[in-house]
Amino acid sequence: SVTCNIKTLQIIIEQLSSKNIPVLVMDVKGDLSGIARPGTANPKIEERHQKIGLQYTADGFPVEMLTLSEEKGVRLRATVSEFGPVLLSKILELNDTQASFVSLIFKYCDDAHLPVLDLKDFKRVLQYISDEGKADIEKEYGKISTTSVGTILRKVIELEQQGAEKFFGEKSFEVDDLVRIDDKGHGIISILRLVDLQDKPKLFSTFMLQLLAEIYSSFPEEGDIAQPKLAIFIDEAHLIFKEASKALLEQIETIIKLIRSKGVGVFFCTQNPTDVPASVLSQLGLKVQHALRAFTAKDRQMIKLTAENYPTSEYYKTDEILTSLGIGEAAITALNEKGIPTPLAATLLRAPQSRMDILADTEIDEIVRSSRLVPKYNETIDRESAYEMLNRKLEISKTPKDEPLPKYTPTKKTQGRPRQEKSTFEKVLTSTTTKQVGRTIARELARGLLGVLGLGGTTRRR
C-alpha cells in the first residue's frame, strides 16, 4: 500500500488491530503514539460521519513501544552473527572482494569458536587477523589484504557513528513477539519510535533489512490465508529507498516479493508513489493516494507520471482527480476477489477512532512500565565473546616461556563455570533458551534458501 496521510495510516492500523491482526509500524515523525488513547469527537468529525452513514465511536488500541536507540520502549537488538557475512557486507556496501573477505572472517570465527556478537567483537577480529594473528591465519585461509581490512574497518566505524553499536548485541529480539493479541482480541500495535533516526538512514535500512530477513526465515509458510498474521507499516519509505545502495535495494525487493507467503503484509507510506521503486510498487495490491498539488511544470509532469501508476477510470481523469481531492478524501484502488485491480475511486474517509495527536511523556512512561517485553529485552548482556577471548589470547602469547601462565579467574559472567567444563561453542549455544536455538537452526535453513533465490548466498551463525 502507498499512502501519504498520517490520519489515513492511523485508520488502517486501527481496523487491522480490531480484526485481530498485530501491526508493526515505524514511526519516523513520532505522531502515531496517540493511537493508544481514545480520540475526541467534534462537529466536523460528526458531520463527516453523517455523510458516510457511520456513528463515530472513540477508542484506544493496545500499543507496545519499541526503540533502536535511547528512546523509551523495548530495545531491539541483533547480533553480528545473526546478520551473517552476506547481509553485513550489503549493509556496509562492500565490493565483491571485500565481501568475500568478510566471509573469510566469519569462517575463521566459526572454526575458532569465537562468538561475534557486537561491532566491538567484529572490529577486534579485524584487527587480530591483520596484525598479531596474520601469519597463522594466512597459512590456512590465504593471504590477508590489509587494504581490505582497513576499508571494512572504516565502514564499520561509519555505521557506529550512526548509532549501530546500540543495535548490535544481545539479547536478540524474537520476531514472534510482534505477533501478539491482547485480552480483548485486538492485535497489539508495536510502534518503533524512530524520531531520533531521521538523519541516520543507514541504521534505519540496517534494521529494516534484518527484520524482514528474520521474519522471512522464522515464520512458517502460510499459503493463501484469509487475513495476514502480521502487517508492517514503513512510514516515510523514501528515507529507505533514497539512501539505499543498489545491492540493498535488490535485497529489499526480493524479500518483499517472497514475504507474502509467510502471511505478512507490508505497507509503504510516502508522499508520492514515485518514491518507491517500480519493482516494489508493482507488488502492492492496495493503493491510497491523497491530493497532489501542482505549482510548477515539474509538479505537473510528476502528477501525470503518478497517474499512470493507477488503473484507468471511466468516471474521471486520474491526473485531474489527484489534484482536486479535498481534506479527508483519497483515491483508492484495491484487488478484487480475482486479484484484479479495481478502478480508482475517490473516497470520503472516516476519522480515526483514536487520538489524533501524540502522547504526553507520562502516558508513554505508563505504557513502558506496563510492558511485558521491557524486562525481557532491556537488560544489556555483555558476555564473553571474541573481544575478550582474543585479548586474553594476546596476553598469554606475551607471557615469557619461563614464567607461569596467568591463572584464569572467572568473572561474574563465568563464575561457577570453569572454562574447561565447556567449549566456547557450547557456551554460545547454552547461553540462550532452547527456543532461541531452534530459531537459529530455522534461520540458517531459510537463509540458505534465500541464497539460492538470489539474496547473495548463505550465511553462517554459531
C-alpha positions as CSV (number, residue, x, y, z in Angstrom):
1,S,0.0,0.0,0.0
2,V,1.1,3.6,-0.6
3,T,-0.4,6.5,1.4
4,C,0.8,9.9,2.4
5,N,-1.6,11.0,5.2
6,I,-0.8,10.0,8.8
7,K,-4.5,10.0,9.7
8,T,-5.4,7.5,6.9
9,L,-2.5,5.4,8.1
10,Q,-4.0,5.6,11.6
11,I,-7.4,4.4,10.4
12,I,-6.0,1.4,8.6
13,I,-3.9,0.4,11.6
14,E,-6.9,0.7,13.9
15,Q,-9.1,-1.5,11.7
16,L,-6.4,-4.2,11.4
17,S,-5.9,-4.3,15.1
18,S,-9.7,-4.6,15.7
19,K,-9.7,-7.6,13.3
20,N,-7.1,-9.5,15.5
21,I,-4.2,-8.6,13.2
22,P,-0.9,-7.5,15.0
23,V,0.8,-4.5,13.5
24,L,4.4,-3.2,13.4
25,V,4.6,0.5,12.4
26,M,7.8,2.5,12.0
27,D,7.0,6.0,13.4
28,V,9.6,8.4,11.9
29,K,7.9,11.6,12.8
30,G,6.6,10.5,16.3
31,D,3.0,11.3,15.6
32,L,1.4,7.8,15.8
33,S,1.6,7.3,19.6
34,G,-1.8,8.7,20.1
35,I,-3.3,5.5,18.7
36,A,-3.1,4.1,22.3
37,R,-5.7,6.6,23.6
38,P,-9.3,7.2,22.6
39,G,-10.0,10.2,20.3
40,T,-12.4,13.1,20.8
41,A,-15.4,13.9,18.7
42,N,-16.0,17.4,17.3
43,P,-18.6,18.9,14.9
44,K,-16.5,18.4,11.8
45,I,-15.9,14.7,12.6
46,E,-19.6,14.1,13.3
47,E,-20.6,15.9,10.1
48,R,-18.3,13.7,8.0
49,H,-19.6,10.5,9.6
50,Q,-23.2,11.5,9.0
51,K,-22.3,11.9,5.3
52,I,-20.7,8.4,5.3
53,G,-23.6,6.9,7.3
54,L,-21.4,5.9,10.3
55,Q,-21.6,6.6,14.0
56,Y,-18.3,7.9,15.4
57,T,-17.0,5.9,18.3
58,A,-13.8,6.9,20.2
59,D,-11.5,4.0,21.1
60,G,-7.9,3.4,22.1
61,F,-5.8,0.4,21.0
62,P,-3.1,-1.8,22.6
63,V,0.3,-0.4,22.0
64,E,3.9,-1.6,22.6
65,M,6.7,1.0,22.3
66,L,9.9,-0.2,20.6
67,T,13.2,1.6,20.1
68,L,16.6,1.2,18.4
69,S,18.2,3.9,20.4
70,E,17.8,5.6,23.8
71,E,14.1,6.4,23.3
72,K,11.7,4.9,25.8
73,G,10.5,1.4,24.9
74,V,11.6,-2.2,24.3
75,R,15.2,-2.3,23.0
76,L,15.6,-4.1,19.6
77,R,18.9,-5.8,19.1
78,A,20.5,-8.5,16.9
79,T,24.0,-10.0,16.9
80,V,26.5,-9.6,14.1
81,S,26.5,-13.4,13.8
82,E,22.7,-13.3,13.1
83,F,23.3,-10.9,10.2
84,G,25.9,-13.2,8.6
85,P,28.5,-12.2,6.1
86,V,26.1,-11.6,3.2
87,L,23.7,-9.2,4.9
88,L,26.6,-7.5,6.8
89,S,28.5,-6.9,3.5
90,K,25.5,-5.4,1.8
91,I,24.8,-3.1,4.8
92,L,28.5,-2.0,4.7
93,E,28.3,-1.5,0.9
94,L,31.3,-3.6,0.2
95,N,32.5,-4.7,-3.2
96,D,32.8,-8.4,-4.1
97,T,36.4,-8.7,-2.9
98,Q,35.7,-7.1,0.4
99,A,32.5,-9.2,0.8
100,S,34.5,-12.4,0.3
101,F,36.9,-11.3,2.9
102,V,34.0,-10.8,5.4
103,S,33.0,-14.4,4.6
104,L,36.6,-15.4,5.4
105,I,36.3,-13.7,8.8
106,F,33.1,-15.5,9.6
107,K,34.6,-18.8,8.6
108,Y,37.6,-18.2,10.8
109,C,35.4,-17.2,13.8
110,D,33.3,-20.4,13.2
111,D,36.4,-22.6,13.2
112,A,38.0,-20.8,16.2
113,H,34.7,-20.8,18.2
114,L,34.8,-17.0,18.5
115,P,31.3,-15.6,19.2
116,V,30.9,-12.3,17.2
117,L,28.0,-10.6,19.0
118,D,28.6,-6.9,18.6
119,L,30.6,-4.4,16.5
120,K,33.3,-4.4,19.2
121,D,33.8,-8.1,18.6
122,F,33.9,-7.7,14.8
123,K,36.4,-4.9,14.9
124,R,38.7,-6.8,17.3
125,V,38.7,-9.8,14.9
126,L,39.6,-7.5,12.0
127,Q,42.5,-6.1,14.0
128,Y,43.7,-9.5,15.1
129,I,43.7,-11.2,11.7
130,S,45.6,-8.2,10.1
131,D,48.1,-7.9,13.0
132,E,49.2,-10.4,15.6
133,G,47.3,-13.4,14.1
134,K,48.0,-12.6,10.5
135,A,50.9,-15.1,9.9
136,D,49.0,-18.1,11.4
137,I,45.7,-17.3,9.6
138,E,47.4,-16.9,6.2
139,K,48.7,-20.4,6.4
140,E,45.2,-21.8,6.4
141,Y,42.9,-19.2,4.9
142,G,45.2,-17.5,2.3
143,K,46.7,-14.0,2.1
144,I,45.2,-11.2,4.2
145,S,44.7,-7.9,2.4
146,T,45.5,-5.1,4.8
147,T,43.8,-2.7,2.3
148,S,40.5,-4.6,2.5
149,V,40.8,-4.8,6.3
150,G,41.2,-1.0,6.5
151,T,38.3,-0.4,4.2
152,I,36.0,-2.7,6.1
153,L,37.0,-1.2,9.4
154,R,36.3,2.3,8.2
155,K,32.8,1.2,7.0
156,V,32.1,-0.4,10.4
157,I,33.1,2.9,12.2
158,E,30.8,4.8,9.8
159,L,28.0,2.5,10.9
160,E,28.9,3.0,14.5
161,Q,28.7,6.8,14.1
162,Q,25.0,6.4,13.2
163,G,24.3,4.6,16.5
164,A,24.6,1.0,15.3
165,E,26.5,-0.1,18.3
166,K,23.2,0.1,20.3
167,F,21.6,-2.2,17.8
168,F,24.2,-4.9,17.5
169,G,24.4,-7.1,20.6
170,E,22.3,-9.2,23.0
171,K,19.6,-10.1,23.8
172,S,18.3,-10.6,20.3
173,F,14.7,-9.6,19.7
174,E,12.4,-12.5,18.8
175,V,10.1,-11.6,15.9
176,D,7.4,-13.9,17.4
177,D,6.9,-11.1,20.0
178,L,5.5,-9.0,17.2
179,V,2.6,-11.4,16.7
180,R,0.5,-10.9,19.8
181,I,-3.1,-10.5,20.7
182,D,-4.4,-8.7,23.8
183,D,-7.1,-9.9,26.2
184,K,-9.8,-8.2,24.2
185,G,-8.8,-9.9,21.0
186,H,-7.2,-6.8,19.4
187,G,-3.9,-7.2,17.6
188,I,-1.1,-5.4,19.5
189,I,0.3,-2.4,17.7
190,S,4.1,-2.3,18.0
191,I,5.3,1.3,17.4
192,L,9.0,1.6,16.6
193,R,10.0,5.1,17.5
194,L,12.5,6.5,15.0
195,V,12.2,10.2,15.8
196,D,16.0,10.5,16.5
197,L,17.0,8.4,13.5
198,Q,15.7,10.6,10.6
199,D,19.3,11.7,9.8
200,K,20.6,8.1,10.1
201,P,19.2,6.3,7.1
202,K,21.8,3.6,7.1
203,L,20.9,2.4,10.6
204,F,17.2,2.5,9.6
205,S,17.9,0.4,6.5
206,T,20.1,-1.9,8.5
207,F,17.2,-2.7,10.9
208,M,14.6,-2.9,8.1
209,L,16.6,-5.5,6.1
210,Q,17.5,-7.6,9.2
211,L,13.9,-7.6,10.4
212,L,12.4,-8.6,7.1
213,A,15.0,-11.3,6.7
214,E,14.4,-12.6,10.2
215,I,10.6,-12.7,9.7
216,Y,11.0,-14.5,6.5
217,S,13.4,-17.1,7.9
218,S,11.4,-17.6,11.2
219,F,7.7,-17.6,10.1
220,P,6.3,-20.8,8.6
221,E,4.8,-20.8,5.1
222,E,1.1,-19.9,5.3
223,G,-0.1,-20.0,1.7
224,D,-3.3,-18.2,0.8
225,I,-4.8,-17.2,4.2
226,A,-7.9,-15.2,4.9
227,Q,-6.1,-12.4,6.6
228,P,-2.4,-11.6,7.4
229,K,-0.8,-12.7,10.6
230,L,1.2,-9.5,10.8
231,A,1.1,-6.1,9.0
232,I,4.2,-4.0,8.7
233,F,3.9,-0.2,8.0
234,I,7.1,1.6,6.8
235,D,6.4,5.3,7.2
236,E,8.5,7.8,5.2
237,A,9.6,5.0,3.0
238,H,11.5,7.4,0.8
239,L,14.2,7.6,3.5
240,I,15.0,3.9,2.8
241,F,14.9,3.9,-0.9
242,K,16.6,7.3,-1.4
243,E,19.7,6.3,0.7
244,A,19.9,2.6,0.0
245,S,22.6,1.2,-2.2
246,K,21.7,-0.9,-5.3
247,A,22.6,-4.1,-3.5
248,L,20.4,-3.2,-0.6
249,L,17.5,-2.2,-2.8
250,E,17.8,-5.6,-4.6
251,Q,17.7,-7.3,-1.2
252,I,14.6,-5.4,0.0
253,E,12.8,-6.0,-3.3
254,T,13.4,-9.8,-3.3
255,I,12.3,-10.2,0.3
256,I,9.2,-8.1,-0.3
257,K,8.2,-10.4,-3.1
258,L,8.7,-13.5,-1.0
259,I,7.4,-12.5,2.4
260,R,3.7,-12.6,1.4
261,S,3.8,-16.4,1.5
262,K,4.6,-16.1,5.2
263,G,1.3,-14.3,5.9
264,V,2.9,-10.9,6.2
265,G,1.6,-7.7,4.7
266,V,3.8,-4.7,4.0
267,F,2.6,-1.1,3.7
268,F,5.0,1.5,2.2
269,C,3.9,5.0,3.2
270,T,5.3,8.0,1.4
271,Q,4.2,11.3,-0.1
272,N,4.4,10.2,-3.7
273,P,4.4,6.7,-5.3
274,T,7.4,7.6,-7.5
275,D,9.5,7.5,-4.2
276,V,9.0,3.7,-4.3
277,P,11.0,1.6,-6.9
278,A,8.8,0.3,-9.7
279,S,9.7,-3.3,-8.9
280,V,8.3,-2.8,-5.4
281,L,5.3,-0.7,-6.5
282,S,4.2,-3.4,-8.8
283,Q,3.8,-5.8,-5.9
284,L,1.4,-3.6,-4.0
285,G,-2.3,-4.5,-4.1
286,L,-3.8,-1.6,-2.1
287,K,-3.1,2.0,-3.1
288,V,-4.3,5.0,-1.2
289,Q,-3.5,8.4,-2.7
290,H,-4.3,11.8,-1.2
291,A,-4.3,15.1,-3.0
292,L,-1.2,16.2,-5.0
293,R,-0.7,19.9,-5.8
294,A,0.9,21.2,-9.0
295,F,2.7,24.5,-8.5
296,T,5.4,24.1,-11.2
297,A,5.8,22.4,-14.6
298,K,7.8,19.8,-12.9
299,D,5.0,19.1,-10.4
300,R,2.5,18.7,-13.3
301,Q,4.9,16.2,-15.0
302,M,5.2,14.3,-11.7
303,I,1.4,14.1,-11.3
304,K,1.0,12.7,-14.8
305,L,3.6,10.1,-14.1
306,T,1.9,9.2,-10.8
307,A,-1.5,8.9,-12.5
308,E,0.0,6.2,-14.8
309,N,0.6,4.0,-11.8
310,Y,-3.2,3.7,-11.2
311,P,-5.9,1.8,-13.1
312,T,-7.9,3.9,-15.5
313,S,-11.4,5.0,-14.6
314,E,-14.4,5.7,-16.8
315,Y,-15.7,8.3,-14.4
316,Y,-12.9,10.8,-14.4
317,K,-9.3,11.5,-15.5
318,T,-6.8,10.3,-12.9
319,D,-4.4,13.2,-13.1
320,E,-7.4,15.6,-12.6
321,I,-8.9,13.8,-9.6
322,L,-5.5,13.6,-7.9
323,T,-5.3,17.4,-7.8
324,S,-8.9,18.0,-6.8
325,L,-9.2,15.8,-3.7
326,G,-10.1,17.7,-0.5
327,I,-9.4,17.1,3.2
328,G,-10.4,13.6,4.3
329,E,-10.6,12.4,0.7
330,A,-8.4,9.9,-1.1
331,A,-8.3,8.0,-4.4
332,I,-8.3,4.2,-3.7
333,T,-7.7,1.1,-5.7
334,A,-7.5,-2.5,-4.3
335,L,-7.5,-6.0,-5.6
336,N,-10.9,-7.7,-6.1
337,E,-11.6,-11.3,-5.3
338,K,-10.0,-12.4,-8.5
339,G,-6.8,-10.4,-7.8
340,I,-7.6,-7.8,-10.4
341,P,-7.1,-4.1,-9.5
342,T,-10.3,-2.2,-9.1
343,P,-10.9,1.1,-10.9
344,L,-9.7,4.1,-9.0
345,A,-12.4,5.6,-6.7
346,A,-12.5,9.0,-5.0
347,T,-13.5,8.2,-1.4
348,L,-14.5,10.1,1.7
349,L,-12.7,8.7,4.7
350,R,-13.9,8.2,8.2
351,A,-11.9,9.8,11.1
352,P,-9.6,7.8,13.3
353,Q,-11.2,6.4,16.5
354,S,-8.0,7.1,18.5
355,R,-6.3,10.4,19.5
356,M,-5.1,12.4,16.5
357,D,-2.1,13.7,18.5
358,I,1.0,12.5,20.3
359,L,1.0,11.1,23.8
360,A,2.4,13.0,26.7
361,D,5.7,11.7,28.3
362,T,3.8,10.5,31.3
363,E,1.4,8.5,29.1
364,I,4.4,6.9,27.3
365,D,6.0,6.1,30.6
366,E,2.8,4.3,31.7
367,I,2.8,2.1,28.5
368,V,6.5,1.3,29.0
369,R,6.0,0.4,32.7
370,S,3.2,-2.0,31.9
371,S,5.1,-3.7,29.1
372,R,5.8,-7.4,29.4
373,L,8.7,-7.1,26.9
374,V,10.8,-4.4,28.6
375,P,12.1,-6.7,31.4
376,K,12.8,-9.3,28.7
377,Y,14.9,-7.2,26.4
378,N,16.1,-4.0,28.1
379,E,18.9,-5.6,30.2
380,T,22.2,-5.3,28.4
381,I,24.1,-8.6,28.2
382,D,27.8,-8.4,27.5
383,R,29.0,-12.0,27.9
384,E,32.5,-13.2,27.0
385,S,32.9,-13.2,23.2
386,A,35.5,-12.6,20.5
387,Y,36.8,-9.3,22.0
388,E,37.6,-10.7,25.5
389,M,38.9,-14.1,24.1
390,L,41.3,-12.5,21.6
391,N,42.6,-10.1,24.2
392,R,43.3,-12.9,26.7
393,K,45.0,-14.9,23.9
394,L,47.3,-12.0,23.2
395,E,48.2,-11.6,26.9
396,I,49.0,-15.3,27.1
397,S,51.2,-15.1,24.0
398,K,53.2,-12.2,25.5
399,T,54.0,-14.2,28.7
400,P,57.7,-15.3,28.8
401,K,58.2,-19.0,28.5
402,D,60.0,-19.3,31.8
403,E,57.1,-17.7,33.7
404,P,53.9,-19.5,34.6
405,L,50.8,-18.7,32.5
406,P,48.4,-16.3,34.2
407,K,45.8,-18.0,36.2
408,Y,42.3,-17.8,34.7
409,T,39.9,-16.1,37.1
410,P,36.2,-16.5,36.4
411,T,34.3,-13.2,36.0
412,K,30.7,-12.7,37.1
413,K,29.7,-13.9,33.7
414,T,31.6,-17.2,34.0
415,Q,31.6,-17.6,37.9
416,G,30.9,-21.2,38.9
417,R,31.5,-22.5,35.3
418,P,35.2,-23.4,34.9
419,R,36.5,-22.8,31.4
420,Q,37.5,-26.4,30.9
421,E,34.0,-27.7,31.5
422,K,32.5,-26.4,28.3
423,S,33.9,-25.3,25.0
424,T,33.2,-21.7,23.8
425,F,30.9,-23.1,21.2
426,E,28.8,-24.8,23.9
427,K,28.7,-21.6,25.9
428,V,27.2,-19.8,22.9
429,L,24.5,-22.4,22.5
430,T,23.7,-22.7,26.2
431,S,23.6,-19.0,26.8
432,T,20.1,-18.7,25.2
433,T,16.9,-20.6,25.7
434,T,16.0,-23.8,23.8
435,K,13.6,-21.7,21.8
436,Q,16.3,-19.4,20.6
437,V,18.5,-22.3,19.5
438,G,15.5,-23.7,17.5
439,R,15.1,-20.3,15.9
440,T,18.8,-20.2,14.9
441,I,18.5,-23.6,13.1
442,A,15.4,-22.5,11.3
443,R,17.0,-19.2,10.3
444,E,20.0,-20.9,8.8
445,L,17.9,-23.3,6.7
446,A,15.8,-20.4,5.5
447,R,18.8,-18.1,4.8
448,G,20.4,-20.9,2.8
449,L,17.2,-20.9,0.7
450,L,17.4,-17.1,0.4
451,G,20.9,-17.5,-1.1
452,V,19.6,-19.9,-3.7
453,L,16.8,-17.4,-4.5
454,G,19.2,-14.6,-5.2
455,L,19.8,-12.9,-1.9
456,G,23.5,-13.3,-2.2
457,G,24.4,-16.7,-0.8
458,T,24.1,-18.5,2.6
459,T,25.2,-17.2,5.9
460,R,26.7,-18.8,8.9
461,R,25.9,-18.4,12.5
462,R,27.1,-20.0,15.6
